[in-house]
Amino acid sequence: MLESAKQMLRAGQSKRSIARDLGITEGALKKKLKMGAGVTKLGRFVSVFTSEEKTQLKEHVIDLDSHFYGLIFKDFRKLSFEFAETNQVSNPFDKDTKMAGKVGLKLKKKKNKLSLRVPTKTSLARIMGFNKPQVDLLFQNLEELMIKHKFPPSRMFNMDESGISTVPNRAPRVVSVKVKKLSEKFHRQKGVIC
């Protein structure tokens, strides 16, 4: 596009008419002609990772989050540094702390639809015990006891109400997917059990 603009300019056409023909503003055309090939980078930040590497890093963070191992932001910065070092990507990261910078990763979070979220407080035992085989075994045992002893529903109690919490009071914010909350709401509205 720049070469065709230069040829039109040599042919005697005005910059205004060239800009109109190319579908850009006259100011943008003047800037491109002055700079040469155009703007090579936007702003002062240089992207460290390629789009494929960013996607790999994002998918790894999402995979960890789906297995109930959310990364706090400090761990996310360390992971980015290790990822860059392992893949031999030249980077401006701090070699002493072995962490990526905060600003660049904040921009990356916004672009990749990641955010810092407070996770739902859940104990590790509940996460490990809540799977299909364990739930099936619970209901199978409950059914056998109900048939054997003929308990009325009013005589069933939950005896795990000790008042002692095994869940931490304050969980740190973790890097997670922004759309996760929206998809949970959508499934609840549609009646789908997640």
DODRENBA-457236 format. One line per field, with one value per residue: x, y, z of N, C-alpha, C in turn; residue in one letter. Coordinates in Angstrom, 1 decimal. Layout:
<pts>
n.x: (X:...)
n.y: (Y:...)
n.z: (Z:...)
ca.x: (X:...)
ca.y: (Y:...)
ca.z: (Z:...)
c.x: (X:...)
c.y: (Y:...)
c.z: (Z:...)
rest: (A:...)
</pts>
This chain:
<pts>
n.x: (0.8:2.0:3.9:2.4:1.2:3.4:4.1:1.8:2.1:4.5:3.6:2.2:-0.1:-2.2:-1.7:-4.0:-6.0:-4.8:-4.9:-7.7:-8.3:-7.1:-8.4:-7.8:-6.9:-5.6:-3.7:-2.7:-1.6:0.5:2.0:2.9:4.3:6.4:7.6:8.4:8.1:6.0:4.3:6.1:6.0:3.7:3.4:5.4:5.9:7.2:6.2:6.8:6.3:5.3:2.1:1.3:2.8:1.7:-0.9:-0.4:0.6:-1.7:-3.6:-2.4:-2.6:-5.4:-6.0:-4.7:-6.4:-8.8:-8.3:-8.5:-6.2:-5.5:-3.4:-1.7:-1.1:1.6:2.8:2.0:3.6:6.1:5.8:5.6:8.2:9.7:8.7:9.5:12.3:12.7:11.8:13.7:13.3:14.1:14.0:12.9:12.8:13.2:16.1:17.1:15.0:13.6:11.2:8.5:7.6:5.1:3.5:3.5:2.4:-0.1:-1.3:-1.3:-3.1:-5.6:-5.9:-6.1:-8.4:-8.2:-8.5:-8.0:-9.4:-11.4:-11.3:-13.9:-14.5:-13.5:-12.9:-10.0:-10.6:-13.3:-13.2:-11.7:-13.3:-15.7:-16.7:-17.9:-17.9:-17.7:-20.0:-22.0:-21.5:-22.2:-25.0:-25.8:-25.2:-26.8:-29.4:-29.4:-29.3:-31.7:-33.6:-33.1:-33.3:-35.6:-35.8:-37.6:-37.8:-37.6:-35.9:-33.3:-30.1:-27.6:-24.4:-22.1:-21.7:-19.9:-18.9:-16.3:-14.1:-12.6:-11.8:-9.9:-10.1:-9.5:-9.0:-6.4:-6.4:-6.7:-5.4:-7.7:-10.3:-12.2:-14.8:-15.8:-17.6:-19.8:-20.6:-21.3:-23.5:-25.2:-25.5:-26.9:-29.2:-30.3:-30.8:-28.9:-26.7:-23.6)
n.y: (-1.2:1.2:1.5:1.8:4.2:5.9:5.7:6.9:9.5:10.3:10.4:12.8:13.1:14.4:14.3:14.2:13.2:10.7:9.5:9.4:7.6:5.3:4.8:5.8:8.2:11.5:12.4:9.9:8.8:10.7:10.3:7.7:7.9:9.5:8.0:5.7:2.4:2.3:2.1:0.2:-0.8:-0.6:1.7:1.5:-1.1:-4.3:-7.2:-10.3:-13.1:-15.2:-15.5:-18.2:-19.2:-17.6:-18.7:-21.3:-20.9:-19.7:-21.8:-23.7:-22.5:-22.3:-25.1:-25.9:-24.4:-25.6:-28.0:-27.4:-26.0:-23.2:-20.5:-18.1:-14.6:-14.0:-16.6:-17.0:-15.1:-16.2:-18.6:-17.7:-16.6:-19.0:-20.4:-18.8:-19.1:-21.8:-22.3:-20.8:-18.1:-14.8:-12.3:-9.6:-10.1:-10.2:-11.5:-12.0:-12.2:-14.1:-13.8:-12.6:-9.3:-7.1:-5.3:-6.0:-8.6:-8.0:-6.7:-8.8:-10.5:-9.2:-9.3:-12.0:-12.8:-13.5:-13.3:-12.0:-13.7:-14.4:-17.6:-20.1:-21.1:-24.2:-27.4:-29.6:-32.2:-32.4:-31.8:-34.0:-36.1:-35.7:-37.2:-39.2:-42.1:-42.1:-40.7:-42.3:-44.6:-43.6:-43.1:-45.7:-47.0:-45.6:-46.2:-49.0:-49.0:-47.6:-49.4:-51.6:-50.7:-49.1:-46.3:-43.3:-40.3:-38.1:-38.9:-38.7:-37.3:-34.8:-35.3:-33.9:-31.3:-29.8:-27.3:-26.7:-25.4:-26.7:-25.3:-22.7:-19.3:-17.0:-16.9:-16.6:-14.4:-15.9:-16.6:-16.8:-17.9:-15.4:-15.7:-17.9:-17.6:-16.6:-18.8:-20.7:-19.4:-19.5:-22.3:-22.9:-21.4:-22.7:-25.2:-27.2:-29.5:-28.9)
n.z: (0.0:0.8:-1.1:-3.5:-2.9:-2.9:-5.6:-6.8:-5.8:-7.0:-9.5:-9.5:-8.1:-5.5:-1.9:-0.4:-2.2:-2.7:-0.2:0.1:-2.0:-1.1:1.2:3.7:6.3:5.6:7.4:8.5:6.2:5.6:7.9:7.6:5.2:6.1:8.1:6.8:6.5:8.1:11.3:13.6:16.2:18.9:21.5:24.5:25.4:24.6:23.1:24.6:24.2:21.5:19.7:19.7:21.9:23.9:23.9:24.7:27.3:28.4:28.2:29.8:32.4:32.6:32.6:35.0:36.7:36.3:37.6:40.2:41.1:41.3:40.3:42.2:41.6:41.8:41.5:38.9:37.6:38.1:36.7:34.1:33.7:34.0:31.8:29.7:30.0:29.7:27.1:25.8:25.1:24.4:26.9:28.9:31.6:35.2:36.4:38.9:40.8:39.4:38.1:36.0:34.8:36.4:34.9:32.1:32.3:33.3:31.1:29.4:30.7:30.4:27.6:27.1:28.3:31.0:34.6:37.9:40.5:43.4:44.7:45.2:48.5:49.3:50.8:50.6:50.9:50.3:47.6:46.6:47.4:46.0:43.5:40.8:41.3:44.2:45.0:43.9:45.5:48.0:47.8:47.2:49.6:51.3:50.3:50.9:53.7:54.3:53.3:54.9:57.7:57.6:58.1:58.9:57.0:58.7:60.7:59.8:59.9:59.5:60.5:60.4:61.4:63.0:63.6:63.3:61.0:58.1:56.0:54.7:56.0:54.5:51.2:48.8:45.9:42.6:39.3:36.8:34.5:32.9:31.8:33.1:35.3:34.1:32.4:34.4:35.5:33.3:32.9:35.2:34.8:32.6:33.7:33.6:35.1:36.4)
ca.x: (0.0:2.9:4.6:1.4:1.0:4.6:4.0:0.8:2.7:5.5:2.8:1.7:-1.4:-2.1:-1.8:-5.4:-6.7:-4.2:-5.5:-9.1:-8.3:-6.6:-9.4:-7.2:-6.9:-4.5:-2.7:-2.1:-0.7:1.7:2.8:3.5:5.3:7.5:8.3:8.8:7.2:4.8:4.6:6.6:5.5:2.7:3.7:6.7:6.0:7.4:5.7:7.9:5.9:4.5:0.7:1.2:3.3:0.7:-2.0:0.1:0.6:-3.1:-4.2:-1.8:-3.2:-6.8:-5.9:-4.5:-7.5:-9.9:-8.0:-8.5:-4.9:-5.3:-2.1:-1.8:-0.4:3.1:3.2:1.8:4.8:7.2:5.6:5.9:9.6:10.2:8.3:10.4:13.7:12.7:11.7:14.8:12.8:14.8:13.0:13.5:12.4:14.2:16.8:17.4:13.7:13.1:9.7:8.1:7.1:3.7:2.7:3.3:1.4:-1.5:-1.8:-1.6:-4.3:-6.7:-6.0:-6.4:-9.6:-7.9:-8.6:-7.7:-10.7:-11.3:-12.0:-14.9:-13.9:-13.8:-11.8:-9.4:-11.3:-14.5:-12.8:-11.2:-14.4:-16.9:-16.6:-19.0:-17.9:-17.9:-21.4:-22.8:-21.4:-23.0:-26.4:-26.1:-25.2:-28.0:-30.5:-29.4:-29.7:-33.1:-34.4:-32.8:-33.8:-36.8:-35.8:-38.4:-37.0:-37.4:-34.8:-32.0:-29.4:-26.2:-23.7:-20.8:-21.9:-19.1:-18.5:-14.9:-14.0:-11.3:-11.5:-9.2:-11.0:-9.2:-8.3:-5.8:-7.0:-6.0:-5.6:-8.8:-11.0:-13.3:-16.1:-16.2:-18.7:-20.9:-21.0:-21.9:-24.9:-25.9:-25.9:-27.9:-30.5:-30.8:-31.1:-27.8:-25.9:-22.2)
ca.y: (0.0:2.3:1.6:2.3:5.6:6.6:5.8:7.9:10.8:10.6:10.7:14.1:13.1:15.1:13.4:14.1:12.3:9.4:9.0:9.0:6.4:4.1:4.6:6.1:9.6:12.1:12.4:8.6:8.7:11.5:9.7:6.5:8.3:10.1:7.0:4.6:1.2:2.4:1.8:-1.2:-1.2:0.3:1.9:1.2:-2.5:-5.2:-8.6:-11.3:-14.4:-15.2:-15.8:-19.6:-19.3:-17.1:-19.6:-22.5:-20.5:-19.5:-23.1:-24.3:-21.8:-22.8:-26.5:-25.9:-23.9:-26.6:-29.1:-26.8:-25.6:-21.9:-19.8:-16.7:-13.8:-14.2:-17.8:-16.8:-14.4:-17.1:-19.6:-17.0:-16.6:-20.3:-20.7:-18.1:-19.6:-23.2:-22.2:-20.0:-16.9:-13.6:-11.6:-8.6:-10.4:-10.0:-12.8:-12.2:-12.7:-15.1:-13.5:-11.7:-8.0:-7.0:-4.6:-6.8:-9.7:-7.4:-6.5:-10.2:-11.0:-8.5:-9.7:-13.5:-13.1:-14.0:-12.3:-12.4:-14.0:-15.1:-18.9:-20.6:-21.9:-25.6:-28.1:-30.5:-33.5:-32.4:-31.9:-35.4:-37.1:-35.5:-37.7:-40.1:-43.4:-41.8:-40.3:-43.5:-45.4:-43.0:-43.3:-47.1:-47.3:-44.9:-47.0:-50.3:-48.7:-47.2:-50.6:-52.5:-50.2:-48.4:-45.0:-42.2:-39.1:-37.2:-39.4:-38.6:-36.1:-34.6:-35.2:-33.2:-29.9:-29.6:-25.9:-26.5:-25.3:-27.1:-24.5:-21.4:-18.2:-16.0:-17.5:-15.6:-14.4:-16.7:-16.3:-17.7:-17.4:-14.4:-16.2:-19.1:-17.3:-16.5:-20.1:-21.3:-18.9:-20.0:-23.6:-22.9:-20.9:-23.7:-26.4:-28.1:-29.7:-28.9)
ca.z: (0.0:0.9:-2.5:-4.5:-2.5:-3.4:-7.1:-7.1:-5.4:-8.0:-10.7:-9.4:-7.4:-4.2:-0.8:0.0:-3.1:-2.6:1.0:-0.2:-2.9:-0.3:2.3:5.0:6.5:5.1:8.5:8.5:5.0:5.8:8.9:7.0:4.2:6.8:8.8:5.9:6.4:9.0:12.8:13.9:17.5:19.5:22.9:24.9:25.7:23.5:23.5:24.8:23.7:20.3:20.0:20.1:23.2:24.8:24.0:25.5:28.7:28.9:28.3:31.0:33.5:32.6:33.0:36.4:37.4:36.3:38.5:41.6:41.5:40.8:40.5:42.6:40.5:42.0:40.9:37.5:37.1:38.1:35.6:32.8:33.6:33.7:30.4:28.7:30.1:29.1:25.6:25.3:24.6:25.0:27.7:29.9:33.0:36.3:36.6:40.3:41.4:38.5:37.8:34.9:35.3:36.6:33.9:30.9:32.5:33.4:29.8:28.9:31.3:29.8:26.3:27.1:29.1:32.4:35.6:39.3:41.1:44.7:44.5:46.2:49.6:49.3:51.4:49.7:51.1:49.5:46.2:46.3:47.6:45.2:42.2:40.5:42.1:45.6:45.1:43.7:46.7:49.1:47.6:47.3:51.0:51.9:49.9:51.7:55.1:54.3:53.2:56.1:59.0:57.4:58.8:58.3:56.6:59.9:61.6:59.1:60.3:59.0:61.7:60.2:61.7:64.2:63.8:63.0:59.6:57.5:54.9:55.1:56.0:53.5:50.1:47.9:44.5:41.7:37.9:36.3:33.3:33.1:31.4:33.9:36.1:33.2:32.0:35.5:35.6:32.1:33.1:36.3:34.3:31.7:34.4:33.4:36.3:36.0)
c.x: (0.9:3.6:3.7:1.2:2.2:4.6:3.0:1.3:3.7:4.8:2.1:0.4:-1.2:-2.3:-3.2:-6.2:-6.1:-4.8:-7.0:-9.2:-8.0:-7.5:-8.8:-7.2:-5.6:-3.3:-1.9:-1.2:0.6:2.6:3.6:4.6:6.6:8.3:8.9:7.8:6.0:5.3:5.0:6.2:4.6:3.1:5.1:7.0:6.2:6.9:6.8:7.6:5.2:3.0:0.6:1.7:2.4:-0.5:-1.6:0.1:-0.8:-3.8:-3.7:-2.5:-4.7:-6.9:-5.7:-5.7:-8.7:-9.6:-7.9:-7.1:-4.7:-4.0:-2.4:-0.9:1.1:3.6:3.0:3.0:6.0:7.1:5.9:7.4:10.2:9.9:9.2:11.8:13.7:12.6:12.8:14.3:13.5:13.7:13.7:13.2:13.5:14.8:17.1:16.1:13.1:11.6:9.6:7.6:5.6:2.9:2.5:2.3:0.0:-2.1:-2.2:-2.9:-5.6:-7.0:-6.5:-7.6:-9.4:-8.1:-8.2:-9.1:-10.5:-12.0:-13.0:-14.2:-14.4:-12.6:-11.3:-10.1:-12.6:-14.3:-12.5:-12.4:-15.6:-16.6:-17.7:-19.0:-18.2:-19.4:-22.3:-22.7:-22.2:-24.5:-26.8:-26.1:-26.4:-29.3:-30.6:-29.8:-31.2:-34.0:-34.3:-33.5:-35.1:-36.9:-36.8:-37.5:-36.7:-36.3:-33.4:-31.4:-28.0:-25.3:-22.3:-20.9:-21.2:-18.8:-17.1:-14.7:-12.6:-11.0:-10.9:-10.2:-10.8:-8.4:-7.7:-6.5:-6.1:-6.3:-6.6:-9.4:-12.1:-14.7:-16.6:-17.5:-20.0:-21.5:-21.7:-23.3:-25.7:-26.4:-27.0:-29.3:-31.1:-31.1:-30.1:-27.0:-24.4:-21.4)
c.y: (1.3:2.6:2.2:3.8:6.4:6.8:6.9:9.3:11.2:11.0:12.1:14.2:13.7:14.0:13.2:13.1:10.8:8.7:8.6:7.8:5.1:3.9:4.9:7.7:10.2:12.2:11.0:8.4:9.5:10.9:8.5:6.8:8.9:9.0:5.9:3.5:1.3:2.1:0.4:-1.7:-0.2:0.5:1.5:-0.3:-3.3:-6.6:-9.6:-12.6:-14.2:-15.6:-17.3:-19.8:-18.8:-18.0:-20.8:-22.1:-20.3:-20.9:-23.9:-23.8:-22.3:-24.2:-26.6:-25.4:-24.9:-27.8:-28.6:-26.4:-24.2:-21.2:-18.4:-15.9:-13.9:-15.5:-17.8:-16.1:-15.3:-18.2:-18.9:-16.9:-17.9:-20.8:-20.1:-18.7:-21.0:-23.2:-21.3:-18.8:-15.7:-12.8:-10.6:-8.9:-10.4:-11.4:-13.0:-12.8:-13.9:-15.0:-12.5:-10.4:-8.0:-6.4:-5.4:-8.0:-9.2:-7.2:-7.8:-10.8:-10.5:-9.1:-11.2:-13.8:-13.8:-12.9:-12.8:-12.5:-14.7:-16.5:-19.2:-21.4:-23.3:-26.4:-29.2:-31.9:-33.5:-32.5:-33.3:-36.3:-36.9:-35.9:-38.8:-41.4:-43.2:-41.5:-41.5:-44.5:-44.9:-43.3:-44.8:-47.5:-46.8:-45.8:-48.4:-50.1:-48.3:-48.5:-51.5:-52.0:-49.4:-47.1:-44.0:-41.0:-38.2:-37.6:-39.4:-37.3:-36.0:-34.4:-34.5:-31.7:-29.6:-28.2:-25.6:-26.5:-25.9:-26.3:-23.2:-20.2:-17.2:-16.7:-16.4:-15.6:-15.2:-16.3:-17.3:-17.1:-16.5:-15.0:-17.4:-18.8:-17.2:-17.8:-20.8:-20.8:-19.4:-21.4:-23.7:-22.4:-22.0:-25.0:-27.5:-28.3:-29.8:-30.0)
c.z: (0.0:-0.5:-3.5:-4.2:-3.0:-4.9:-7.5:-6.8:-6.5:-9.3:-10.6:-8.7:-6.0:-3.1:-0.3:-0.9:-3.0:-1.3:0.8:-1.0:-2.1:0.9:3.7:5.1:5.9:6.1:8.6:7.4:5.1:6.8:8.4:6.0:4.9:7.5:8.0:5.9:7.3:10.5:13.0:15.2:18.1:21.0:23.2:25.3:24.5:24.0:23.5:24.1:22.3:20.6:20.3:21.5:24.3:25.0:24.8:27.0:29.2:29.1:29.5:32.3:33.7:33.0:34.5:37.2:37.4:37.2:39.9:42.0:40.9:41.2:41.0:41.6:40.6:41.3:39.4:36.9:37.1:37.0:34.3:32.6:33.3:32.3:29.4:28.8:29.5:27.6:25.0:24.5:25.2:25.6:28.6:31.3:34.0:36.6:38.1:41.0:40.7:38.3:36.7:35.6:35.5:35.5:32.7:31.1:32.7:32.1:29.2:29.4:30.7:28.4:26.2:27.9:30.4:33.4:37.0:40.0:42.5:44.5:45.6:47.3:49.6:49.9:50.4:49.8:50.3:48.0:45.8:46.4:46.7:43.8:42.0:41.3:43.6:45.9:44.9:44.9:47.9:49.0:47.6:48.8:51.7:51.6:50.7:53.1:55.2:54.2:54.4:57.4:58.9:58.2:58.1:57.9:57.8:60.8:60.9:59.5:59.7:60.2:61.5:60.4:63.0:64.5:63.6:61.5:59.1:56.3:55.4:55.0:54.9:52.4:49.3:46.5:43.6:40.3:37.4:35.1:33.6:32.8:32.2:34.7:35.3:32.7:33.1:35.6:34.5:32.3:34.2:35.7:33.4:32.4:34.1:34.6:35.8:36.8)
rest: (M:L:E:S:A:K:Q:M:L:R:A:G:Q:S:K:R:S:I:A:R:D:L:G:I:T:E:G:A:L:K:K:K:L:K:M:G:A:G:V:T:K:L:G:R:F:V:S:V:F:T:S:E:E:K:T:Q:L:K:E:H:V:I:D:L:D:S:H:F:Y:G:L:I:F:K:D:F:R:K:L:S:F:E:F:A:E:T:N:Q:V:S:N:P:F:D:K:D:T:K:M:A:G:K:V:G:L:K:L:K:K:K:K:N:K:L:S:L:R:V:P:T:K:T:S:L:A:R:I:M:G:F:N:K:P:Q:V:D:L:L:F:Q:N:L:E:E:L:M:I:K:H:K:F:P:P:S:R:M:F:N:M:D:E:S:G:I:S:T:V:P:N:R:A:P:R:V:V:S:V:K:V:K:K:L:S:E:K:F:H:R:Q:K:G:V:I:C)
</pts>
